[in-house]
Amino acid sequence: MPTLAATRRPLDGTFHLLATGTLLAVALWLSGCASTPPPTAQLAVATSAIAHAAAAGAADTAPVEMGMAREKLGRANAALAAKDNDTALAMAQQAALDAQLAEARGEAARSRKAADALGEAGRALREEMSRKAP
């Protein structure tokens, strides 16, 4: 006849397996509930990038990109106020990238203008030299 200890072993193993599984499920659920912290640093980066691009004249040379950057920064701030930190983070990162793109497009436009002016100056110099050649 089996003893009481012999009959408890399968239950003990099942209990430990069930307890371990439950603890694992709770841990996974809690980690899934962990929210993104407020992206204050990313908002500051986006704000700085927009200010830097504006100071570089991007509002005139890349107005669409600057508008997108400002609009996304506004959406990031609204999401932060609504405690939607994931959206706030995404919008802040996109706003910073849009501002950097606007600044780069502005710099490219200024470089093209400078290259065109240099090319025109070279053409004018060649013309002048060909007139003075005997």
C-alpha positions in Angstrom: 0.0 0.0 0.0 1.4 3.4 -0.9 2.3 5.8 1.8 1.0 9.3 2.1 4.3 10.8 1.1 4.3 8.7 -2.1 0.9 10.0 -3.1 1.9 13.6 -2.6 4.9 13.7 -4.8 3.0 14.0 -8.1 0.9 16.8 -6.6 3.9 18.6 -5.3 5.5 18.5 -8.8 2.3 19.7 -10.4 1.9 22.4 -7.8 5.5 23.7 -8.4 5.0 23.6 -12.2 1.7 25.5 -11.8 3.2 28.0 -9.4 6.2 28.6 -11.6 4.0 29.0 -14.7 1.8 31.5 -12.8 4.8 33.5 -11.6 6.2 33.5 -15.1 2.8 34.7 -16.6 2.5 37.4 -14.0 6.1 38.6 -14.6 5.5 38.7 -18.4 2.2 40.6 -17.9 3.9 43.1 -15.6 6.8 43.7 -18.0 4.2 44.2 -20.8 2.5 46.8 -18.6 5.8 48.8 -18.0 5.3 52.1 -19.7 7.8 54.2 -21.5 9.1 57.0 -19.3 8.2 60.6 -20.4 10.5 61.5 -23.3 11.5 64.9 -22.0 15.1 64.6 -23.3 13.8 63.7 -26.8 11.4 66.6 -26.7 14.3 68.9 -25.8 16.3 67.5 -28.7 13.5 68.1 -31.1 12.9 71.6 -29.9 16.6 72.4 -30.2 16.8 70.9 -33.7 13.8 73.0 -34.8 15.4 76.1 -33.4 18.7 75.3 -35.0 17.1 74.7 -38.4 15.1 77.9 -38.1 18.3 79.9 -37.2 20.0 78.4 -40.3 17.1 79.7 -42.5 15.4 76.4 -43.1 12.0 78.1 -42.8 12.7 79.9 -46.1 14.5 77.1 -47.9 12.5 74.1 -46.7 9.2 75.3 -45.4 7.4 72.0 -45.9 9.8 70.1 -43.7 9.9 72.8 -41.1 6.1 72.8 -40.9 6.1 69.0 -40.5 8.7 69.2 -37.8 6.7 71.9 -35.9 3.5 69.9 -36.3 5.0 66.7 -35.0 6.5 68.5 -32.1 3.1 69.8 -31.3 1.7 66.3 -31.5 4.5 65.1 -29.2 3.6 67.7 -26.6 -0.1 66.8 -26.8 0.7 63.1 -26.4 2.9 63.9 -23.4 0.1 65.9 -21.8 -2.2 62.9 -22.5 0.4 60.6 -20.8 0.8 58.7 -24.1 4.6 58.5 -23.8 5.1 56.0 -26.7 3.4 58.4 -29.1 5.2 61.4 -27.6 8.5 59.6 -28.1 7.8 58.7 -31.7 6.6 62.2 -32.6 9.5 63.9 -30.9 12.0 61.7 -32.8 10.3 62.3 -36.1 10.1 66.1 -35.4 13.9 66.1 -34.8 14.5 64.2 -38.0 12.3 66.5 -40.0 14.1 69.5 -38.6 17.5 68.0 -39.5 16.2 67.3 -43.0 14.9 70.9 -43.4 18.3 72.2 -42.3 20.2 69.9 -44.7 17.9 70.9 -47.6 18.6 74.5 -46.7 22.3 73.9 -46.7 22.1 72.1 -50.0 20.1 75.0 -51.6 22.7 77.5 -50.3 25.5 75.3 -51.7 23.9 75.1 -55.1 23.5 78.9 -55.1 27.2 79.3 -54.2 28.3 76.8 -56.8 26.1 78.6 -59.5 27.6 81.9 -58.5 31.1 80.5 -58.7 30.4 79.0 -62.1 29.1 82.3 -63.3 32.1 84.1 -62.0 34.4 81.6 -63.7 32.4 82.0 -67.0 32.7 85.8 -66.8 36.4 85.6 -66.1 37.0 83.4 -69.1 35.0 85.8 -71.3 37.0 88.7 -70.1 40.3 86.9 -70.6 39.3 85.9 -74.2 38.5 89.5 -75.1 41.9 90.7 -73.9 43.8 87.9 -75.7 45.6 89.2 -78.8 
